[in-house]
Amino acid sequence: MENKYINIHQDLLDRCMIGDQKAQFEIYKLYYKSMYNSSLRIVGVPEEAEDIMQESFLTAFQKLKTFKGDVSFGSWLKKIVINRSLDGLRKRKVIFEELHAELPVVNEPEPEVDPITVEEVKVAINSLPDGYRTILSLILLEGYDHEEVGEILGIKNVTSRTQFSRARQRLKEILTDNRKKQIKERIYG
C-alpha cells in the first residue's frame, strides 16, 4: 500500500487540476507569503523573490498532474520555489567555493549587552554574500541537512559544512560589529 499524504486542501487542488482559476487563487492566497519568504531568504532581493514566487505558482499549476501526494502540497511547492530561487542565484553566477580549510577557533568573551533582535539577525543575514545567505537559509530556515544541501547546490557535503561554518562566522562578525557601533553611539551620541 502506497503512503499518501492527505492534503487538507485536496478539494482545491482537484479543482486546480481542471483549471479552476478561483481555486488557483485560493491556493495562492494560502501559500504565497511563505513561498515569497522562502525565496527572499535565498535570493535576497524582494523584486526577484516576488517574480520567482509567481513563476513557481505558474509551474506548480501547470505540473499539478505530476504531484503524487506523497508529501504535502506546501512541501512540493516549496521545493519548486527553492529550486527556482537557486536557479536565480546561478544566473547571477554565485560560486560556492570548494574550500576545505578549517576555520580558526577563536574564544573571545562576549560583552554584556542587550539581546540581539530578530530584526537585527534578518538585516545581518541579508547583508551576507549570496552563497553564505543561501547556505544559512537552506540549513537554518528551510531545515535541510548538509547532504541535502550538497545535492541541491551540486556541491560536496564537506563544502556545505565549510560554507555553513564560514557563513555562521561571518554572520557573527556582522552582528558583533553592528553591536559595537550601537554601543559607541550610546556612549558618544
N, C-alpha and C positions, 0 to 999 in steps of 0.2 A: 504494500500500500504506500502510495506517494504522500509525503508530508507536504501539505499545502498550508500556506499562511492564510488565515481568514482576515481579509481586509474589511474593516468596518465601513468602508465607503464603496463596497463592491457594486452596489446598485448604480452609483455614479460612474464607476469605471465601465460597467456594462453599457451604459448609455453613451459614454465617450467613445467606445469602440464602434458604435454605429454613427458617429459623427455629430452627436447632440451637443451643440455649442453651449447651451445653458449648463449642461453637466460639466463640460470642459471648464467653463468659467467658475463653477462651484469648486472643482478640484484645484484650480489655480488659486482661488481665494484661501483654500485650506493650507496650501503648501508654499505660496510664493515668498513669504517672509523668511522662512527657514532656509529655503533654497538660495535666496538672494544673499543671506548672511554667510552661508557656506561658501559661495563663490567669492564674496567680498574678502573673506579671510584668506583666500588663496591668491586672488589677483590684486587686491589692494586698491583698486580703482573703482569707485562707485558706478560710473557710467558703464565700464566694461562688465562689471558684475551684473548689472541690470540687463545688458544685452545677452550675456551668457545665460542668465536665468530664463529670459524669454525664448531663446533658441532651444534651451533644454526642454521647456514645456512643449514646444512645437515638435521636437524629436520624439518626446515621450508619447504624445498623442498619435503621431504617425506610426510609431512602433509598438503601440499598446497591445496589438495582437500577439506580439512576441513575449509579452510579460507572462511568465509561467506561474506566478503566485507563490513561489517558494520562499519569498521574503515579502515584507510589507511593500506597498506601492511607494511609500515615502523613501524607503531604503533604495529601492530600484531607481527612483527619480534622483535621489541624492548622488548615486553613482554616476548617472548621466551628467549632472551638474559638475561634479568633481572632475570627471574626465574632460569636459568642455573647458573648465577653468584651467586645467593643466595644459590643454591644447593652446589656450590663450597665452599662457606663460611661454610655451615653446615657441610660439610665433614671435615673442619678444626675445627669443634666444637666451633664455635663462639656462645657465650651465650649472649642473650640480657637480661640483668638483670631486674628483676621485682622490681625496686626501685621506691618508691613514695615520697621520702624525697624531700622537697623543697630546692632549691639552695639558699644560702645566697645572698642577693643583695649587691653588692659592687660598690660604686660610687666613682671611682678614676678619677681625671682629666687626660685627655690624653695629653702626651707631644707633642710638635710641632715637627714633623719630616716629612720626605718625605712620600708621599702616598705609601701605600703597593701595590706592583705589583701583577698582575695576577699570575705570576710565583711563587712568594712567597706564595700566597694562595694555589696554587696547591701542592707545596712541603709540606706545613703545613698539608693540608688535607691528603696527602699520608702518613704522619708520625703518623696519628691518629690510634688508635686500630681499628680492622676490624669492630666492632659493631658501633662505632661512625662514621667511614667513610661511612658505608652503610647507616645509617640513614640520614646523611647530603646529600649524593649523591641522595638518593631517593626523598628527600623533596626539596632540593635546585636546584639540577641539572636535575632531571627527572620530577619534577613537581607534585609528588604525595602528597596528604594530609595525615594527621595523621591517619585517618580512613583507607585509602587505605594501608598505610604502615603497620598498625596493621594486616590487612588481609593478606598481602603479607608475613610478617615475622611470623605470628602466635602469635602476642603479643597484649596486651591490648592497646587501644587508649591512655590511660594515660601513659603507659610505653613508647610509641613512643614519646610523648611530653616530658617526663622526659629525655629520652636518647638524644633527639634532643637538649634540653636545655643544657645538660651536654656536648654534643659534641661541641656546639657553644662556650660554656665557655672554654673548653679545647683548641679549635682552637684559640680563642682569646689569651689564655695564651701562646701558642706556638708562635704566631705572635708577641706578646709583648716581649717574651724572645729573639726571633731572632732579633727584632729591637734593644733591649738593647745591644746585642752582637755587632751589626753593629755600634752603637754609640760609644761603648768602643773601637772598632777597629779604628774608625776615630780619636778618642782622643789620644789613646795610641799607635796607629800604629801597 
